[in-house]
């Protein structure tokens, strides 16, 4: 492996489907192209990744999306990611997402419909959970919504609140995180239209809006976010694609442009990246177009730190594609790909 952590991408994959584990790729600073630099196969199904910092430098975190859910941490200050101890159980099943907040690692556990909080040591190593909060409820879909299914957990832009997106209960749950004890205090619940199956949300760069992507119903629910009171209020809903699309769709990941002008979303089924224009207030999202993502079943979509390229992790076709962004129109254009069997997520460090 080669390159510094600042010029690398980390790619998760499903080892149970033939994935290589965690792939490290070098990034061309001019074109955004990825070049395979190595892989680490030390944890099962590292489907979602995030990068934080310990006392020695950047630390990579990965969920292990297995029934006996766990997280793993890696020191990535050197050429080869070095495990920071053994994987740590999260106290929940099938974690699909993780995030960092106030010196803690948070996981959304899809299988058990719960969220977990794990304290971090100074070097960034996770400790056993300080809190596991199980959701309650269900939704109208008899196959996907019989019980809670927490799919994402993310801090708000102020770091004061934690939001958990629950596909099974058509809701976003807001909690306060106690920095000292690692406890989660439930604060409020925002209900979404029944059958939406919310998967992920993304905040507007101003921090006053959040856009919730439905997996079971291909829509974006626009919400206003009040960080002073911790209240998320829905203000509208818009189809993800223009009228006429009749292919079954399962949207996966939303991304908001750094200037707040566009929202992009990966859409499985059509295998596209949908483009929506956001108005100046942030209240309106209008579908503009959709372009091919460059593969099949895009499970994740992320923006590079410079805001010039989108990266789609295409699970079924087994590659990560990068798409160049037109700064005027926001329309992406597929520009290249890196083979990664059973690719599931991308993080930059």
N, C-alpha and C positions, 0 to 999 in steps of 0.2 A: 504494500500500500504506500501511497505517497500523498503529498499535499498537506496543507495546514487545515485545522478545523474550520477556519473562517472561509475556506474555499471549497467546502465539501457539502455534499448532500448525503443524507442517510435515508435508506429506503427499507421499509418493512415488508415482509412477505409471509404467506401462510406456509409453514413448513409441512403441515399435514396435507397440502395440495402440491407438494414438490418444490416449494420455494426454498431459496438458499439461506433464509434467516434474515439477518440485517446486512444489507449491502452498503458499502461506502463508495461514493462516486466523486471524482473531481469535477469541478465546474469551470468551463471556459468563461472568463469574465466578460468577453465581448459578445459571444453568441448564445451563452446559456447552455451550451451542449454539455451533456454528461458523459464521463468516461469511467468505466468500471475500474475501481481501485482495490477491491477485495470484498470479502464477506466474513461475517462472524455468525456461527450457528451454535449458540449456547443457550437458547431459550426457545420453547415451542411457540409457534404462531405469534411472532412479534408484529401484530397487525397495525399498531398505531405507535408513533414515536413523538417525542418532544425533547427539546434541548434546553437545559438550564445551566446553572453555574455553581460549582463548589469552590472551596478555598483555593484549589489548585488550578481551576480553570473550567472549561465547558464540560458538562456531564450530559450524556444521552440517556433518556429513559424510554423503556419499551413496555407495553402491556404484553402479557402472555394470554391470548384470548382462548383459554381452555376452561373446562368445567371447574377445575381447581385453579381459579384465576390468580395471577401473580403479576408482579412488576420486576423488571431488571434494570440495573443502572450500570453505565459504562463511563470510565474516564476516557475522554477522547482528545486529551492534550497531545498524545503521541500519534504515530502513524497507524497503530493498530488499536482499536477499541479494547480497553481492558476492563473486565467485569469488576464491579465494586461489590464483591461478595456474591452469595447465592441469590436467586430470585426470591422475593418476599411475597407470601400470600396476602391477598387484599381483603379476604373475608367475604368475597362475593364471586359469583360465577360469570365467566365469559366477559371480562372487561374489554370494552371496545374503544375506550377513549381515556386519555389522561391529560392533565394540565398542572401547572405549578402556580401556587398562590401562597403568599405570606410564609415562606419557608416550609411549605408542605406540598406533598404530591397528592393529587386528587384523581380518582378513577371513577368512571361510569361503568357499572357492571350490568350488562344487558340481560344475561341469563337470570340473575336473581332480582333484577329490578331495584338495585340499590346503588348508593354512591359511598366511596370510602375515602378517608383522609389518612395519609401516612406521613408522620414527621420525617424530616431529613436531618442527617448529621451535618457537621460543618463541611465535610468533604463531598456531601451530596448523596450519601448512601441512605436508602429508605429503611425505616424501622417498621415494626408491626403497626397495624392501624390503630389510631387514637379514636376513631369514630367510624361506624358503619351505619348509614341511615337507609332504611328500606322504604321504598315508596309503596303506596296502596292505590288500588283502583284498577280499572279496565277500560276498554273501548269497544266500539261496535264491530270491528273486524274479528270474526270468530277464530281465524287462524293466527293472526299476528298480535291481537290485543286482548287476549284472555287475562293477562296479568301485566304488571308494570314491566317496562323494558327501558331502563336508563341507557341512552345511547351517547350522550355527550355531557361533559361537565367542564365549565369554563368560568374563570373570574371575569367580572365586569371590568371596564377600562380603569376604574379607580382602584381596583383591588380590594374594595370593601365588601363586595358581595360575590356569591358563587351561584351560578345558574346551571341547573341540570335539565336537559331536554329528554323527555320521556315519551318514547314512541308508543308504548302500550297504553298510556292513559291520556294521550292528546293534551299534554300539559308541559309547561316550563315551571320548574320549582325554584324558588329563590331562598337561599340560606345565608346566614352570617357565619363566617369562620372566625373562631377565637384563635388568634395568633399564638397565644401563650399555651393553651391547653390542647389545641387541635380539635376542639368540639365544633360540631355543626348545629346551628340553631335555626330550625325552619322559620321562615319569615312570611312567605306568601306563595300562592300558586296562580299562574295565569293559564286559563283554559283556552284551548284552540278549538276550531270547528271539529265536531266529531268525525272520526275517520281520517283525519289529516295524517296521523302517524309521524309526528315531527321527529326529525333525525338529528340535524345540526342547526346552529344559528351562527350568525356573524354580525359583529357590531359595526356601525358606521364609524368612520375615523373621528367624528366629533364626539362620539360616546353617547349620543342622545337617542339613537335608534338601534334596534336589533331586527334582523331579518331571519325568520325561522323557515327552514326548508322542510317541506313535507315529503316523506318517502312513500306513503301509501296513496296520497293524493298529490299530484305534481303541481304544487302551488308554493308561493312565497307569502307568508304572513308578515306584514309590516307591523312593527310594534314601536311605540315610544318608550324610552327607558329613562326613568327618573332616579339618578344615582343618590340623590339626597334622601329619598324615602324608600328606595329599593322596590319600586313598583314598575312592572312591565305591563303596558296596556296596548291591546291590539287596536289598530286603526284602519286596517284594510287587508285585502287578500287579492292576489293576482295570479293567473295561470303562468306557469313557468315558460311555456312555449306559445307562439302565436296559434290562433284557432286553426283547426284542421289536422293537428297531429293526433292520430288514432292508434299509435303503437303503445302497448303497455310500457309504462315508465316507472322507474324507481330512482328518483333523484338521490344524490349522496352527499355532496359537499358544496357549501356556498362560500364565495370569496367576495369581499367588497374592495373596490379600488381605493388606493391611498388618498385620492382626492375626492372620494365619495360620489363620483359621477356614474359608476357602473357597478353592477352585481353580476358575477359569473357563477354558474352552477353546473356541476357534472351531472349528467343524466344517463343512468343505465337504461337499457332498452332501446333508446334511440342512439346510444353511444355518441353523445354530443356534449358540447359545452354551450349552455344557453347564455345569452347575453341580455341583460335587462338594464335599461337606463333609469337612474334615480334622479328625481327632481331636486332642486336646491334645498327644499325643506327637509327632504328625506322621507316624506310621507307617501310618495308615489313611486311605484316600480312598474315600468312598462316594458313588456317583452319586445326585443328588437330583432333578434335572429338567433340561429343556432348553427354551430359549425362542428364537423367531425372532430372527435377527441383524439383520433389516431390509433384507436384500439377498441377492445371490447370490455364492457362492464367497468367503467371508471369508478373506482371505489373512493378515491380521494382526489382533491384538487387543491393546490396550494400556489401561492404567489411567491416569487423569489424576493429576497430582501430589497433588491433595487426596484422592484415593481415593473419589470420589463417583460417577464415571461411567466406563463402559467405552466404548471407541471401536473399531469394527470397520471395516476397510478392505475393502470388497466389490468384488473385482476385476471380476467379470463384469457386475454390474448398474451399476457405475460410480458409487459414492458411498461416503462415510464416514458411518456411523450412530453416534449416541451413545445409550447406554442408561443410564438411572438405576438405581442400586443400592439395594435395600432393605437397610438396615444390619442388620436383625434376621435376615432369611432368606438374604441374599446373592443373591436372585433379581433379575436385571436386567429392565428394562422399556424397550423401544425408545421414544425420546423425540423423535427428529428426525434429519435427514440433510442432508448437503451434497453436491451432485453433483460427482464427480471421476472422469472417465473412466479406466478401467483402474487404479483405486486399488490400491496394494500395501502401504503401510506408513504409520505415524503416529509422530511423535516430538514431544515438547514441549520448549520452550526458554524 
